[in-house]
Amino acid sequence: MDPQERRRQILDRSGEIFATKGISATTVREIADACGVYSGTLYHYFPSKEAIVTEIIRVYVEELYELCSAVIAEHLPPIERLEALVLVAIDAAERHRHATAIWQVETEYMRDKMLEASLDDKGDFAAGLWMQCITEAQADGELRSDVDAATFYQLMRDSVWLTSRWFRASPQKSNADFAREITSIYIDGLRVR
């Protein structure tokens, strides 16, 4: 197997096991067995189980950062930008199901690994963008200002983030349709009347 392909396989299988069993309960032996290799082979690709976790985080966070940067480059008005960021979150969670599931269960551990890998700026980038959209829309009079922007952000972000547990795009409802629907639920509830 090509080295890059083997590396992706290790990340995929590890992510699947971490998401199911948890990081601390997963052994290198289990990862190796899932990949059909000896434990020692894993060390040719990653120096430790923690390095595998860090790489899963890095791939997820860097893709999220790039996609959010692309949204910013479009110079959309705040509400449209927020909807685009919701779609980015849904799409990224779909492409990185295991990373999302691990993060939901092992939030503090994942945050620590992100800090160790110096990914905190990129990891916090999306949150800052969501908050910017909300505060700009409040300042423009599009959203009620009597609702705390941080509360609005936390509720909406958690709602979007947890949809990866149950929502799957289909011919009847695409990720873009779903992002529009979620944004509408929150925005319409907080629009200035």
C-alpha positions in Angstrom: 0.0 0.0 0.0 1.2 3.5 -0.8 2.6 5.3 2.3 0.1 8.2 2.0 -2.8 5.8 1.6 -1.6 3.8 4.6 -1.4 7.0 6.6 -4.9 7.9 5.7 -6.1 4.4 6.5 -4.5 4.6 10.0 -6.2 8.0 10.6 -9.6 6.7 9.4 -9.5 3.5 11.4 -8.1 5.3 14.5 -10.8 7.9 14.3 -13.5 5.3 14.0 -12.1 3.4 17.1 -11.5 6.6 19.1 -15.1 7.7 18.3 -16.5 4.4 19.5 -14.4 3.5 22.5 -12.7 6.8 23.5 -9.1 7.7 23.1 -7.8 6.4 26.4 -9.6 3.1 26.0 -8.1 2.5 22.6 -4.8 0.7 22.3 -2.2 0.8 19.5 -2.7 -2.9 19.0 -6.4 -2.3 18.2 -5.5 0.4 15.7 -2.9 -1.9 14.1 -5.4 -4.8 14.0 -8.0 -2.6 12.3 -5.4 -1.6 9.7 -4.2 -5.1 9.2 -0.7 -4.4 10.2 1.7 -5.1 13.2 1.7 -2.6 16.0 5.3 -1.7 15.1 4.3 -0.7 11.6 2.2 2.2 13.0 5.3 3.8 14.5 6.7 4.2 10.9 3.8 6.6 10.3 3.2 8.1 13.8 5.4 8.2 16.8 2.5 7.6 19.3 -1.2 7.3 19.7 -1.3 10.9 20.7 0.4 11.9 17.5 -2.5 10.1 15.6 -5.0 12.1 17.6 -3.1 15.4 16.9 -3.1 14.6 13.2 -6.8 13.9 13.2 -7.3 17.3 14.9 -4.9 19.1 12.6 -6.6 17.9 9.4 -10.0 18.8 10.7 -9.1 22.2 12.0 -7.0 23.2 9.0 -9.8 22.3 6.6 -12.3 24.2 8.7 -10.0 27.2 8.7 -9.5 27.2 4.9 -13.3 26.8 4.3 -14.1 29.7 6.7 -11.4 31.8 5.0 -13.1 31.2 1.7 -16.4 32.4 3.1 -14.8 35.6 4.4 -13.3 36.2 1.0 -16.9 36.4 -0.5 -17.7 39.6 1.5 -21.2 38.5 2.3 -23.6 40.5 4.5 -23.7 39.2 8.1 -26.7 36.9 7.9 -25.7 35.4 4.6 -22.2 34.9 5.9 -23.5 33.2 9.0 -25.5 30.8 6.9 -22.4 30.1 4.8 -20.4 29.4 8.0 -23.2 27.0 9.2 -22.9 25.2 5.9 -19.1 25.0 6.3 -19.6 23.4 9.8 -22.1 20.9 8.5 -20.0 19.9 5.5 -16.8 19.6 7.6 -18.6 17.5 10.3 -19.9 15.2 7.5 -16.4 14.8 6.0 -14.8 14.4 9.4 -17.5 12.4 11.2 -15.0 10.6 13.5 -13.1 13.8 14.4 -16.4 15.5 15.2 -17.6 12.6 17.3 -14.3 12.4 19.2 -14.4 16.1 19.9 -18.0 15.9 21.2 -17.0 13.2 23.7 -13.5 14.3 24.5 -13.7 18.0 24.3 -11.1 19.0 27.0 -8.6 16.4 25.7 -9.0 17.5 22.1 -8.7 21.2 23.2 -5.5 20.3 25.0 -4.1 18.5 22.0 -5.0 21.5 19.8 -3.1 23.8 22.1 -0.1 21.5 22.1 -0.1 21.5 18.3 -0.4 25.3 18.2 -3.7 25.0 16.4 -5.7 27.1 18.8 -5.7 30.3 16.6 -7.0 28.3 13.7 -9.4 26.4 15.9 -10.9 29.6 17.4 -11.1 31.3 14.0 -14.6 29.9 13.1 -16.0 30.9 16.5 -14.7 34.4 16.1 -16.3 34.6 12.6 -19.7 33.4 13.9 -19.5 36.0 16.7 -18.6 38.7 14.2 -21.6 37.9 12.0 -23.9 38.0 15.0 -22.6 41.2 16.5 -22.6 42.9 13.1 -26.2 41.9 12.4 -27.1 43.2 15.9 -25.3 46.5 15.2 -27.0 46.8 11.8 -30.4 46.3 13.5 -31.1 43.0 11.8 -31.0 41.0 15.0 -32.3 41.8 18.5 -29.6 43.4 20.7 -31.3 42.3 23.9 -30.0 38.8 23.4 -26.4 38.3 24.3 -24.3 37.5 21.2 -22.3 34.9 23.0 -25.4 33.1 24.2 -26.8 33.2 20.6 -23.5 31.9 19.3 -23.2 29.0 21.8 -26.8 27.8 21.3 -26.6 28.0 17.5 -23.1 26.4 17.3 -24.0 23.5 19.6 -27.2 22.9 17.6 -25.3 22.8 14.4 -22.4 20.8 15.8 -24.6 18.1 17.3 -26.6 17.5 14.1 -23.7 15.3 12.9 -25.2 12.7 15.2 -28.5 12.5 13.4 -28.6 14.5 10.1 -27.6 12.9 6.8 -27.9 14.8 3.5 -30.4 13.2 1.1 -31.9 14.0 -2.3 -34.8 15.6 -0.4 -32.6 17.8 1.8 -29.0 18.8 1.0 -26.5 20.2 3.5 -27.2 23.7 2.0 -30.9 23.2 2.5 -30.3 22.1 6.1 -27.9 25.1 6.8 -30.6 27.5 5.5 -33.2 25.8 7.7 -31.1 26.0 10.8 -30.1 29.6 10.2 -33.7 30.5 9.6 -34.8 29.0 12.9 -32.3 31.0 14.8 -32.3 34.2 12.8 -36.1 34.5 12.5 -36.4 33.9 16.3 -34.0 36.8 16.9 -34.9 39.2 14.2 -35.9 42.7 15.2 -39.7 43.0 15.1 
